[in-house]
């Protein structure tokens, strides 16, 4: 049986990165939302650009929702590992 190792520093970075996903994805989306799609000219192309913009908007929302859920679960995992670590240290006569 192998050792269970948890790198809290790494998990904290992942948790932080998951928290930044929304900012990183919504910034370009806000630019896309503000864009004047009629500037592409051809009406059929305008429709396709608008369709893409709406699908991208929905997809970004779903990705951000998933990232936020993952971040919350990672917070729980880190807290539980900290409790287990403290209990194990106490049981071994450490802290």
Gaussian input, Z-matrix of N, CA and C with variables (Angstrom, degrees):
# hf/3-21g

backbone

0 1
 N
 C     1     B1
 C     2     B2     1     A1
 N     3     B3     2     A2     1     D1
 C     4     B4     3     A3     2     D2
 C     5     B5     4     A4     3     D3
 N     6     B6     5     A5     4     D4
 C     7     B7     6     A6     5     D5
 C     8     B8     7     A7     6     D6
 N     9     B9     8     A8     7     D7
 C    10    B10     9     A9     8     D8
 C    11    B11    10    A10     9     D9
 N    12    B12    11    A11    10    D10
 C    13    B13    12    A12    11    D11
 C    14    B14    13    A13    12    D12
 N    15    B15    14    A14    13    D13
 C    16    B16    15    A15    14    D14
 C    17    B17    16    A16    15    D15
 N    18    B18    17    A17    16    D16
 C    19    B19    18    A18    17    D17
 C    20    B20    19    A19    18    D18
 N    21    B21    20    A20    19    D19
 C    22    B22    21    A21    20    D20
 C    23    B23    22    A22    21    D21
 N    24    B24    23    A23    22    D22
 C    25    B25    24    A24    23    D23
 C    26    B26    25    A25    24    D24
 N    27    B27    26    A26    25    D25
 C    28    B28    27    A27    26    D26
 C    29    B29    28    A28    27    D27
 N    30    B30    29    A29    28    D28
 C    31    B31    30    A30    29    D29
 C    32    B32    31    A31    30    D30
 N    33    B33    32    A32    31    D31
 C    34    B34    33    A33    32    D32
 C    35    B35    34    A34    33    D33
 N    36    B36    35    A35    34    D34
 C    37    B37    36    A36    35    D35
 C    38    B38    37    A37    36    D36
 N    39    B39    38    A38    37    D37
 C    40    B40    39    A39    38    D38
 C    41    B41    40    A40    39    D39
 N    42    B42    41    A41    40    D40
 C    43    B43    42    A42    41    D41
 C    44    B44    43    A43    42    D42
 N    45    B45    44    A44    43    D43
 C    46    B46    45    A45    44    D44
 C    47    B47    46    A46    45    D45
 N    48    B48    47    A47    46    D46
 C    49    B49    48    A48    47    D47
 C    50    B50    49    A49    48    D48
 N    51    B51    50    A50    49    D49
 C    52    B52    51    A51    50    D50
 C    53    B53    52    A52    51    D51
 N    54    B54    53    A53    52    D52
 C    55    B55    54    A54    53    D53
 C    56    B56    55    A55    54    D54
 N    57    B57    56    A56    55    D55
 C    58    B58    57    A57    56    D56
 C    59    B59    58    A58    57    D57
 N    60    B60    59    A59    58    D58
 C    61    B61    60    A60    59    D59
 C    62    B62    61    A61    60    D60
 N    63    B63    62    A62    61    D61
 C    64    B64    63    A63    62    D62
 C    65    B65    64    A64    63    D63
 N    66    B66    65    A65    64    D64
 C    67    B67    66    A66    65    D65
 C    68    B68    67    A67    66    D66
 N    69    B69    68    A68    67    D67
 C    70    B70    69    A69    68    D68
 C    71    B71    70    A70    69    D69
 N    72    B72    71    A71    70    D70
 C    73    B73    72    A72    71    D71
 C    74    B74    73    A73    72    D72
 N    75    B75    74    A74    73    D73
 C    76    B76    75    A75    74    D74
 C    77    B77    76    A76    75    D75
 N    78    B78    77    A77    76    D76
 C    79    B79    78    A78    77    D77
 C    80    B80    79    A79    78    D78
 N    81    B81    80    A80    79    D79
 C    82    B82    81    A81    80    D80
 C    83    B83    82    A82    81    D81
 N    84    B84    83    A83    82    D82
 C    85    B85    84    A84    83    D83
 C    86    B86    85    A85    84    D84
 N    87    B87    86    A86    85    D85
 C    88    B88    87    A87    86    D86
 C    89    B89    88    A88    87    D87
 N    90    B90    89    A89    88    D88
 C    91    B91    90    A90    89    D89
 C    92    B92    91    A91    90    D90
 N    93    B93    92    A92    91    D91
 C    94    B94    93    A93    92    D92
 C    95    B95    94    A94    93    D93
 N    96    B96    95    A95    94    D94
 C    97    B97    96    A96    95    D95
 C    98    B98    97    A97    96    D96
 N    99    B99    98    A98    97    D97
 C   100   B100    99    A99    98    D98
 C   101   B101   100   A100    99    D99
 N   102   B102   101   A101   100   D100
 C   103   B103   102   A102   101   D101
 C   104   B104   103   A103   102   D102
 N   105   B105   104   A104   103   D103
 C   106   B106   105   A105   104   D104
 C   107   B107   106   A106   105   D105
 N   108   B108   107   A107   106   D106
 C   109   B109   108   A108   107   D107
 C   110   B110   109   A109   108   D108
 N   111   B111   110   A110   109   D109
 C   112   B112   111   A111   110   D110
 C   113   B113   112   A112   111   D111
 N   114   B114   113   A113   112   D112
 C   115   B115   114   A114   113   D113
 C   116   B116   115   A115   114   D114
 N   117   B117   116   A116   115   D115
 C   118   B118   117   A117   116   D116
 C   119   B119   118   A118   117   D117
 N   120   B120   119   A119   118   D118
 C   121   B121   120   A120   119   D119
 C   122   B122   121   A121   120   D120
 N   123   B123   122   A122   121   D121
 C   124   B124   123   A123   122   D122
 C   125   B125   124   A124   123   D123
 N   126   B126   125   A125   124   D124
 C   127   B127   126   A126   125   D125
 C   128   B128   127   A127   126   D126
 N   129   B129   128   A128   127   D127
 C   130   B130   129   A129   128   D128
 C   131   B131   130   A130   129   D129
 N   132   B132   131   A131   130   D130
 C   133   B133   132   A132   131   D131
 C   134   B134   133   A133   132   D132
 N   135   B135   134   A134   133   D133
 C   136   B136   135   A135   134   D134
 C   137   B137   136   A136   135   D135
 N   138   B138   137   A137   136   D136
 C   139   B139   138   A138   137   D137
 C   140   B140   139   A139   138   D138
 N   141   B141   140   A140   139   D139
 C   142   B142   141   A141   140   D140
 C   143   B143   142   A142   141   D141
 N   144   B144   143   A143   142   D142
 C   145   B145   144   A144   143   D143
 C   146   B146   145   A145   144   D144
 N   147   B147   146   A146   145   D145
 C   148   B148   147   A147   146   D146
 C   149   B149   148   A148   147   D147
 N   150   B150   149   A149   148   D148
 C   151   B151   150   A150   149   D149
 C   152   B152   151   A151   150   D150
 N   153   B153   152   A152   151   D151
 C   154   B154   153   A153   152   D152
 C   155   B155   154   A154   153   D153
 N   156   B156   155   A155   154   D154
 C   157   B157   156   A156   155   D155
 C   158   B158   157   A157   156   D156
 N   159   B159   158   A158   157   D157
 C   160   B160   159   A159   158   D158
 C   161   B161   160   A160   159   D159
 N   162   B162   161   A161   160   D160
 C   163   B163   162   A162   161   D161
 C   164   B164   163   A163   162   D162
 N   165   B165   164   A164   163   D163
 C   166   B166   165   A165   164   D164
 C   167   B167   166   A166   165   D165
 N   168   B168   167   A167   166   D166
 C   169   B169   168   A168   167   D167
 C   170   B170   169   A169   168   D168
 N   171   B171   170   A170   169   D169
 C   172   B172   171   A171   170   D170
 C   173   B173   172   A172   171   D171
 N   174   B174   173   A173   172   D172
 C   175   B175   174   A174   173   D173
 C   176   B176   175   A175   174   D174
 N   177   B177   176   A176   175   D175
 C   178   B178   177   A177   176   D176
 C   179   B179   178   A178   177   D177
 N   180   B180   179   A179   178   D178
 C   181   B181   180   A180   179   D179
 C   182   B182   181   A181   180   D180
 N   183   B183   182   A182   181   D181
 C   184   B184   183   A183   182   D182
 C   185   B185   184   A184   183   D183
 N   186   B186   185   A185   184   D184
 C   187   B187   186   A186   185   D185
 C   188   B188   187   A187   186   D186
 N   189   B189   188   A188   187   D187
 C   190   B190   189   A189   188   D188
 C   191   B191   190   A190   189   D189
 N   192   B192   191   A191   190   D190
 C   193   B193   192   A192   191   D191
 C   194   B194   193   A193   192   D192
 N   195   B195   194   A194   193   D193
 C   196   B196   195   A195   194   D194
 C   197   B197   196   A196   195   D195
 N   198   B198   197   A197   196   D196
 C   199   B199   198   A198   197   D197
 C   200   B200   199   A199   198   D198
 N   201   B201   200   A200   199   D199
 C   202   B202   201   A201   200   D200
 C   203   B203   202   A202   201   D201
 N   204   B204   203   A203   202   D202
 C   205   B205   204   A204   203   D203
 C   206   B206   205   A205   204   D204
 N   207   B207   206   A206   205   D205
 C   208   B208   207   A207   206   D206
 C   209   B209   208   A208   207   D207
 N   210   B210   209   A209   208   D208
 C   211   B211   210   A210   209   D209
 C   212   B212   211   A211   210   D210
 N   213   B213   212   A212   211   D211
 C   214   B214   213   A213   212   D212
 C   215   B215   214   A214   213   D213
 N   216   B216   215   A215   214   D214
 C   217   B217   216   A216   215   D215
 C   218   B218   217   A217   216   D216
 N   219   B219   218   A218   217   D217
 C   220   B220   219   A219   218   D218
 C   221   B221   220   A220   219   D219
 N   222   B222   221   A221   220   D220
 C   223   B223   222   A222   221   D221
 C   224   B224   223   A223   222   D222
 N   225   B225   224   A224   223   D223
 C   226   B226   225   A225   224   D224
 C   227   B227   226   A226   225   D225
 N   228   B228   227   A227   226   D226
 C   229   B229   228   A228   227   D227
 C   230   B230   229   A229   228   D228
 N   231   B231   230   A230   229   D229
 C   232   B232   231   A231   230   D230
 C   233   B233   232   A232   231   D231
 N   234   B234   233   A233   232   D232
 C   235   B235   234   A234   233   D233
 C   236   B236   235   A235   234   D234
 N   237   B237   236   A236   235   D235
 C   238   B238   237   A237   236   D236
 C   239   B239   238   A238   237   D237
 N   240   B240   239   A239   238   D238
 C   241   B241   240   A240   239   D239
 C   242   B242   241   A241   240   D240
 N   243   B243   242   A242   241   D241
 C   244   B244   243   A243   242   D242
 C   245   B245   244   A244   243   D243
 N   246   B246   245   A245   244   D244
 C   247   B247   246   A246   245   D245
 C   248   B248   247   A247   246   D246
 N   249   B249   248   A248   247   D247
 C   250   B250   249   A249   248   D248
 C   251   B251   250   A250   249   D249
 N   252   B252   251   A251   250   D250
 C   253   B253   252   A252   251   D251
 C   254   B254   253   A253   252   D252
 N   255   B255   254   A254   253   D253
 C   256   B256   255   A255   254   D254
 C   257   B257   256   A256   255   D255
 N   258   B258   257   A257   256   D256
 C   259   B259   258   A258   257   D257
 C   260   B260   259   A259   258   D258
 N   261   B261   260   A260   259   D259
 C   262   B262   261   A261   260   D260
 C   263   B263   262   A262   261   D261
 N   264   B264   263   A263   262   D262
 C   265   B265   264   A264   263   D263
 C   266   B266   265   A265   264   D264
 N   267   B267   266   A266   265   D265
 C   268   B268   267   A267   266   D266
 C   269   B269   268   A268   267   D267
 N   270   B270   269   A269   268   D268
 C   271   B271   270   A270   269   D269
 C   272   B272   271   A271   270   D270
 N   273   B273   272   A272   271   D271
 C   274   B274   273   A273   272   D272
 C   275   B275   274   A274   273   D273
 N   276   B276   275   A275   274   D274
 C   277   B277   276   A276   275   D275
 C   278   B278   277   A277   276   D276
 N   279   B279   278   A278   277   D277
 C   280   B280   279   A279   278   D278
 C   281   B281   280   A280   279   D279
 N   282   B282   281   A281   280   D280
 C   283   B283   282   A282   281   D281
 C   284   B284   283   A283   282   D282

   B1=1.4472
   B2=1.5290
   B3=1.3353
   B4=1.4584
   B5=1.5107
   B6=1.2921
   B7=1.4649
   B8=1.5224
   B9=1.2963
   B10=1.4579
   B11=1.5173
   B12=1.3133
   B13=1.4601
   B14=1.5234
   B15=1.3245
   B16=1.4538
   B17=1.5149
   B18=1.3108
   B19=1.4556
   B20=1.5321
   B21=1.3268
   B22=1.4637
   B23=1.5199
   B24=1.3192
   B25=1.4683
   B26=1.5315
   B27=1.3231
   B28=1.4658
   B29=1.5284
   B30=1.3303
   B31=1.4607
   B32=1.5249
   B33=1.3128
   B34=1.4664
   B35=1.5306
   B36=1.3462
   B37=1.4712
   B38=1.5307
   B39=1.3290
   B40=1.4642
   B41=1.5280
   B42=1.3124
   B43=1.4662
   B44=1.5306
   B45=1.3292
   B46=1.4608
   B47=1.5284
   B48=1.3254
   B49=1.4622
   B50=1.5274
   B51=1.3169
   B52=1.4670
   B53=1.5223
   B54=1.3227
   B55=1.4564
   B56=1.5214
   B57=1.3269
   B58=1.4673
   B59=1.5251
   B60=1.3151
   B61=1.4607
   B62=1.5227
   B63=1.3094
   B64=1.4693
   B65=1.5264
   B66=1.3236
   B67=1.4686
   B68=1.5221
   B69=1.3134
   B70=1.4663
   B71=1.5234
   B72=1.3258
   B73=1.4561
   B74=1.5256
   B75=1.3189
   B76=1.4624
   B77=1.5248
   B78=1.3172
   B79=1.4680
   B80=1.5308
   B81=1.3415
   B82=1.4690
   B83=1.5300
   B84=1.3333
   B85=1.4575
   B86=1.5231
   B87=1.3241
   B88=1.4608
   B89=1.5314
   B90=1.3473
   B91=1.4690
   B92=1.5239
   B93=1.3215
   B94=1.4605
   B95=1.5255
   B96=1.3210
   B97=1.4660
   B98=1.5286
   B99=1.3242
   B100=1.4572
   B101=1.5291
   B102=1.3200
   B103=1.4683
   B104=1.5224
   B105=1.3060
   B106=1.4623
   B107=1.5237
   B108=1.3219
   B109=1.4672
   B110=1.5201
   B111=1.3166
   B112=1.4679
   B113=1.5242
   B114=1.3335
   B115=1.4588
   B116=1.5246
   B117=1.3377
   B118=1.4684
   B119=1.5188
   B120=1.3406
   B121=1.4587
   B122=1.5070
   B123=1.2821
   B124=1.4704
   B125=1.5362
   B126=1.3434
   B127=1.4666
   B128=1.5324
   B129=1.3275
   B130=1.4661
   B131=1.5311
   B132=1.3153
   B133=1.4620
   B134=1.5279
   B135=1.3151
   B136=1.4675
   B137=1.5259
   B138=1.3283
   B139=1.4667
   B140=1.5191
   B141=1.3138
   B142=1.4755
   B143=1.5288
   B144=1.3110
   B145=1.4644
   B146=1.5284
   B147=1.3377
   B148=1.4663
   B149=1.5259
   B150=1.3382
   B151=1.4670
   B152=1.5286
   B153=1.3394
   B154=1.4633
   B155=1.5233
   B156=1.3291
   B157=1.4610
   B158=1.5298
   B159=1.3174
   B160=1.4674
   B161=1.5237
   B162=1.3376
   B163=1.4733
   B164=1.5217
   B165=1.3277
   B166=1.4609
   B167=1.5207
   B168=1.3141
   B169=1.4567
   B170=1.5302
   B171=1.3188
   B172=1.4688
   B173=1.5357
   B174=1.3261
   B175=1.4693
   B176=1.5249
   B177=1.3189
   B178=1.4653
   B179=1.5256
   B180=1.3330
   B181=1.4683
   B182=1.5227
   B183=1.3285
   B184=1.4711
   B185=1.5277
   B186=1.3312
   B187=1.4647
   B188=1.5286
   B189=1.3160
   B190=1.4652
   B191=1.5179
   B192=1.3074
   B193=1.4669
   B194=1.5299
   B195=1.3228
   B196=1.4635
   B197=1.5185
   B198=1.3195
   B199=1.4696
   B200=1.5241
   B201=1.3238
   B202=1.4699
   B203=1.5310
   B204=1.3344
   B205=1.4683
   B206=1.5235
   B207=1.3254
   B208=1.4671
   B209=1.5208
   B210=1.3292
   B211=1.4645
   B212=1.5264
   B213=1.3215
   B214=1.4671
   B215=1.5240
   B216=1.3197
   B217=1.4639
   B218=1.5252
   B219=1.3172
   B220=1.4613
   B221=1.5280
   B222=1.3301
   B223=1.4700
   B224=1.5271
   B225=1.3254
   B226=1.4713
   B227=1.5269
   B228=1.3221
   B229=1.4689
   B230=1.5280
   B231=1.3278
   B232=1.4657
   B233=1.5243
   B234=1.3339
   B235=1.4651
   B236=1.5243
   B237=1.3269
   B238=1.4688
   B239=1.5247
   B240=1.3337
   B241=1.4627
   B242=1.5241
   B243=1.3182
   B244=1.4671
   B245=1.5300
   B246=1.3331
   B247=1.4726
   B248=1.5293
   B249=1.3270
   B250=1.4726
   B251=1.5218
   B252=1.3249
   B253=1.4607
   B254=1.5275
   B255=1.3282
   B256=1.4643
   B257=1.5249
   B258=1.3208
   B259=1.4817
   B260=1.5176
   B261=1.3114
   B262=1.4597
   B263=1.5282
   B264=1.3315
   B265=1.4646
   B266=1.5269
   B267=1.3225
   B268=1.4744
   B269=1.5152
   B270=1.3304
   B271=1.4595
   B272=1.5228
   B273=1.3144
   B274=1.4607
   B275=1.5307
   B276=1.3353
   B277=1.4617
   B278=1.5141
   B279=1.3190
   B280=1.4694
   B281=1.5157
   B282=1.2744
   B283=1.4740
   B284=1.4953
   A1=107.97
   A2=116.81
   A3=121.63
   A4=112.40
   A5=114.02
   A6=120.74
   A7=109.48
   A8=115.12
   A9=121.66
   A10=107.53
   A11=116.03
   A12=120.94
   A13=108.23
   A14=115.27
   A15=120.80
   A16=107.20
   A17=116.73
   A18=122.18
   A19=107.71
   A20=116.23
   A21=120.57
   A22=112.17
   A23=117.32
   A24=120.24
   A25=110.25
   A26=116.06
   A27=120.48
   A28=110.33
   A29=116.80
   A30=119.94
   A31=111.67
   A32=117.07
   A33=120.42
   A34=110.45
   A35=116.64
   A36=119.81
   A37=110.82
   A38=116.29
   A39=120.32
   A40=109.48
   A41=116.72
   A42=121.46
   A43=110.47
   A44=116.52
   A45=120.88
   A46=110.89
   A47=116.67
   A48=120.42
   A49=111.20
   A50=116.89
   A51=120.11
   A52=110.97
   A53=116.34
   A54=120.68
   A55=112.78
   A56=116.43
   A57=121.60
   A58=113.00
   A59=117.86
   A60=121.41
   A61=111.16
   A62=116.33
   A63=120.38
   A64=110.68
   A65=116.96
   A66=120.12
   A67=111.60
   A68=116.15
   A69=120.01
   A70=112.40
   A71=117.06
   A72=119.68
   A73=112.94
   A74=116.82
   A75=118.67
   A76=112.94
   A77=118.18
   A78=119.38
   A79=111.39
   A80=119.32
   A81=118.00
   A82=112.18
   A83=117.08
   A84=119.56
   A85=110.48
   A86=117.43
   A87=120.46
   A88=110.65
   A89=115.83
   A90=119.24
   A91=110.83
   A92=115.80
   A93=120.30
   A94=110.74
   A95=116.77
   A96=120.46
   A97=111.33
   A98=116.68
   A99=121.26
   A100=112.85
   A101=116.46
   A102=119.95
   A103=110.94
   A104=114.89
   A105=121.82
   A106=107.79
   A107=116.33
   A108=119.99
   A109=112.41
   A110=117.75
   A111=119.20
   A112=111.17
   A113=116.85
   A114=120.96
   A115=112.43
   A116=117.75
   A117=118.93
   A118=111.23
   A119=116.92
   A120=120.49
   A121=115.98
   A122=117.02
   A123=123.88
   A124=110.91
   A125=118.34
   A126=121.52
   A127=114.10
   A128=116.99
   A129=119.01
   A130=110.62
   A131=116.31
   A132=120.82
   A133=110.46
   A134=116.87
   A135=120.99
   A136=109.50
   A137=116.50
   A138=120.85
   A139=111.59
   A140=116.12
   A141=119.64
   A142=111.15
   A143=117.21
   A144=120.66
   A145=109.67
   A146=117.19
   A147=120.40
   A148=110.88
   A149=116.20
   A150=119.98
   A151=110.64
   A152=115.84
   A153=120.20
   A154=110.39
   A155=116.18
   A156=120.79
   A157=110.48
   A158=117.47
   A159=121.04
   A160=111.89
   A161=117.00
   A162=119.75
   A163=110.70
   A164=116.19
   A165=120.43
   A166=109.97
   A167=117.34
   A168=122.84
   A169=109.71
   A170=116.63
   A171=121.49
   A172=110.72
   A173=116.28
   A174=120.61
   A175=111.32
   A176=116.76
   A177=120.78
   A178=109.94
   A179=116.06
   A180=119.61
   A181=110.71
   A182=117.23
   A183=121.33
   A184=111.30
   A185=117.08
   A186=119.51
   A187=111.00
   A188=116.58
   A189=120.16
   A190=110.86
   A191=116.41
   A192=120.53
   A193=110.08
   A194=117.06
   A195=120.91
   A196=112.47
   A197=116.65
   A198=120.51
   A199=110.51
   A200=117.31
   A201=120.65
   A202=110.46
   A203=116.72
   A204=120.00
   A205=110.99
   A206=116.77
   A207=120.52
   A208=110.91
   A209=116.91
   A210=121.68
   A211=110.65
   A212=116.87
   A213=120.75
   A214=110.96
   A215=117.27
   A216=120.51
   A217=110.89
   A218=116.61
   A219=120.24
   A220=111.09
   A221=117.43
   A222=120.88
   A223=110.09
   A224=116.36
   A225=121.42
   A226=110.15
   A227=116.50
   A228=121.20
   A229=110.25
   A230=117.05
   A231=120.24
   A232=110.96
   A233=117.44
   A234=120.85
   A235=110.76
   A236=116.63
   A237=119.99
   A238=111.53
   A239=117.39
   A240=119.55
   A241=110.44
   A242=117.91
   A243=120.98
   A244=110.26
   A245=117.28
   A246=120.84
   A247=110.77
   A248=115.81
   A249=120.17
   A250=110.25
   A251=116.07
   A252=120.77
   A253=110.76
   A254=116.85
   A255=120.90
   A256=110.46
   A257=116.95
   A258=120.71
   A259=110.93
   A260=116.29
   A261=120.31
   A262=110.76
   A263=116.11
   A264=119.60
   A265=110.69
   A266=116.68
   A267=120.61
   A268=110.06
   A269=117.37
   A270=121.54
   A271=111.60
   A272=115.89
   A273=120.16
   A274=112.26
   A275=115.94
   A276=120.51
   A277=113.02
   A278=116.88
   A279=121.82
   A280=110.84
   A281=115.30
   A282=123.06
   A283=112.85
   D1=138.27
   D2=-177.15
   D3=-90.33
   D4=167.36
   D5=176.94
   D6=-80.20
   D7=144.20
   D8=174.49
   D9=-94.43
   D10=119.93
   D11=-178.19
   D12=-121.63
   D13=133.84
   D14=178.70
   D15=-126.32
   D16=120.99
   D17=-179.80
   D18=-97.21
   D19=95.34
   D20=-175.35
   D21=-63.21
   D22=-35.54
   D23=179.42
   D24=-61.96
   D25=-43.91
   D26=178.28
   D27=-63.83
   D28=-46.52
   D29=-179.57
   D30=-63.87
   D31=-33.97
   D32=176.89
   D33=-64.95
   D34=-39.29
   D35=177.30
   D36=-65.29
   D37=-42.30
   D38=178.14
   D39=-62.31
   D40=-44.52
   D41=179.00
   D42=-59.03
   D43=-44.11
   D44=178.45
   D45=-63.75
   D46=-44.05
   D47=179.18
   D48=-61.35
   D49=-40.44
   D50=177.28
   D51=-62.63
   D52=-35.14
   D53=177.42
   D54=-68.89
   D55=-25.56
   D56=-179.83
   D57=-86.25
   D58=-12.94
   D59=-177.15
   D60=-53.90
   D61=-45.55
   D62=-177.24
   D63=-58.27
   D64=-48.64
   D65=179.66
   D66=-62.01
   D67=-42.68
   D68=-177.25
   D69=-68.11
   D70=-32.31
   D71=-178.71
   D72=-87.56
   D73=-34.80
   D74=-176.21
   D75=-77.16
   D76=-25.09
   D77=179.29
   D78=-59.57
   D79=-53.60
   D80=177.47
   D81=-67.82
   D82=-30.50
   D83=178.24
   D84=-64.94
   D85=-40.00
   D86=177.31
   D87=-60.95
   D88=-39.07
   D89=176.07
   D90=-63.88
   D91=-42.23
   D92=179.01
   D93=-64.41
   D94=-41.77
   D95=178.79
   D96=-61.64
   D97=-36.42
   D98=-177.16
   D99=-80.01
   D100=-13.22
   D101=-176.55
   D102=-68.34
   D103=142.57
   D104=176.28
   D105=-87.20
   D106=100.14
   D107=-175.92
   D108=-67.14
   D109=-20.78
   D110=179.14
   D111=-66.32
   D112=-16.13
   D113=-179.33
   D114=-67.23
   D115=-16.92
   D116=179.19
   D117=-76.04
   D118=-13.76
   D119=171.35
   D120=96.82
   D121=-89.96
   D122=-174.33
   D123=-55.00
   D124=125.51
   D125=-177.58
   D126=-54.05
   D127=-39.52
   D128=179.37
   D129=-65.18
   D130=-37.90
   D131=177.99
   D132=-69.37
   D133=-38.43
   D134=176.63
   D135=-58.86
   D136=-44.49
   D137=178.02
   D138=-60.67
   D139=-42.59
   D140=-179.66
   D141=-67.16
   D142=-39.61
   D143=178.36
   D144=-65.78
   D145=-42.95
   D146=177.10
   D147=-61.75
   D148=-42.01
   D149=178.92
   D150=-62.06
   D151=-44.72
   D152=177.83
   D153=-60.13
   D154=-44.81
   D155=-178.50
   D156=-59.51
   D157=-43.59
   D158=179.61
   D159=-66.92
   D160=-41.93
   D161=178.19
   D162=-65.78
   D163=-41.07
   D164=-179.95
   D165=-64.21
   D166=-41.30
   D167=178.06
   D168=-57.42
   D169=-49.41
   D170=179.89
   D171=-63.19
   D172=-42.87
   D173=-178.61
   D174=-64.50
   D175=-41.16
   D176=178.18
   D177=-62.23
   D178=-43.29
   D179=177.60
   D180=-57.09
   D181=-45.04
   D182=-179.16
   D183=-66.35
   D184=-40.83
   D185=178.67
   D186=-64.57
   D187=-41.30
   D188=179.21
   D189=-66.29
   D190=-38.49
   D191=177.29
   D192=-62.36
   D193=-44.49
   D194=177.97
   D195=-64.37
   D196=-41.18
   D197=179.22
   D198=-64.89
   D199=-40.49
   D200=179.39
   D201=-65.53
   D202=-40.82
   D203=177.15
   D204=-63.61
   D205=-42.41
   D206=178.33
   D207=-63.31
   D208=-40.34
   D209=178.44
   D210=-61.31
   D211=-45.12
   D212=179.31
   D213=-62.46
   D214=-42.44
   D215=179.28
   D216=-65.88
   D217=-38.52
   D218=178.33
   D219=-65.57
   D220=-37.25
   D221=175.28
   D222=-59.11
   D223=-44.03
   D224=179.62
   D225=-64.16
   D226=-45.53
   D227=-179.53
   D228=-60.20
   D229=-46.34
   D230=-179.68
   D231=-62.43
   D232=-42.16
   D233=179.92
   D234=-64.21
   D235=-42.17
   D236=-179.90
   D237=-67.29
   D238=-39.66
   D239=176.57
   D240=-63.21
   D241=-38.02
   D242=178.69
   D243=-63.59
   D244=-41.20
   D245=177.68
   D246=-64.05
   D247=-45.00
   D248=179.94
   D249=-62.20
   D250=-43.28
   D251=179.83
   D252=-61.19
   D253=-44.36
   D254=179.96
   D255=-65.29
   D256=-41.15
   D257=178.96
   D258=-64.77
   D259=-42.24
   D260=179.62
   D261=-65.58
   D262=-41.92
   D263=178.50
   D264=-62.83
   D265=-40.85
   D266=178.87
   D267=-65.73
   D268=-41.22
   D269=-179.19
   D270=-65.98
   D271=-31.41
   D272=179.41
   D273=-87.42
   D274=4.01
   D275=177.13
   D276=81.37
   D277=16.84
   D278=179.63
   D279=-77.34
   D280=-104.74
   D281=-172.03
   D282=-73.45

